[in-house]
Every structure is written in structure tokens, then in C-alpha cells.
């Protein structure tokens, strides 16, 4: 798969028919939510991306809860973590 840079434009040609075509027309008509077809497609893609991101997060949370339920975790030791972080920071500052 080809990598796309952050500000690189990619042109798409999308054809829709029937109910989707009608929906697009309603959304971009005067009084609609979008000024044009491109704006509508960009918003739909953002929502699709966000939905997938949320699904991945929910799956990760489910795995974590399953780990806890099945005893696959370590007890939190904040003092140990703090001490390790301070030691690492001291090493960095020495350089």
C-alpha cells in the first residue's frame, strides 16, 4: 500500500445510485448540512475512521477486563514505578 503524506491530496471518483444518491442530494441541497459532495464524503470518512478507532479501543478494554477476570495482571506499585522513573531521569540528566 502506498503511503500518503499528511497534506497530500488524493482524488477520488465515487459513484452512488438510488437511495444513496438521493441522500447526497438532500444533504447538499439548500438547507442541507453540507456545502458540497466532497465535504459530505470527508465527514463520512472521518466518522467511519472514528467508529473503527472506537471499536479497536472497546476490543482492547474487553481484553484488559478479561485479563483481570482471569488473574492475568500485576498489582500496581506506584512507589516502585516512581522510583524507577526517577532513576531513569537521573541517567538522562547525567548525559
GIDAHU-V791699 format. One record per residue. RES is the residue in one letter. NEAR is the number of other C-alpha atoms within 10 Angstrom. Layout:
<<RES & NEAR> <RES & NEAR>>
//
This chain:
<<X & 3> <X & 4> <X & 6> <X & 9> <X & 8> <X & 6> <X & 6> <X & 8> <X & 8> <X & 7> <X & 6> <X & 8> <X & 4> <X & 8> <X & 7> <X & 10> <X & 9> <X & 7> <X & 9> <X & 11> <X & 11> <X & 11> <X & 13> <X & 18> <X & 15> <X & 14> <X & 16> <X & 17> <X & 13> <X & 10> <X & 9> <X & 12> <X & 12> <X & 18> <X & 13> <X & 14> <X & 14> <X & 13> <X & 13> <X & 16> <X & 15> <X & 11> <X & 13> <X & 12> <X & 12> <X & 12> <X & 12> <X & 12> <X & 12> <X & 12> <X & 12> <X & 12> <X & 12> <X & 12> <X & 12> <X & 12> <X & 12> <X & 12> <X & 12> <X & 12> <X & 12> <X & 12> <X & 12> <X & 14> <X & 13> <X & 12> <X & 12> <X & 12> <X & 10> <X & 9> <X & 9> <X & 10> <X & 10> <X & 7> <X & 5> <X & 8> <X & 8> <X & 9> <X & 9> <X & 10> <X & 11> <X & 11> <X & 11> <X & 12> <X & 12> <X & 12> <X & 12> <X & 11> <X & 11> <X & 11> <X & 10> <X & 9> <X & 8> <X & 6> <X & 5>>
//
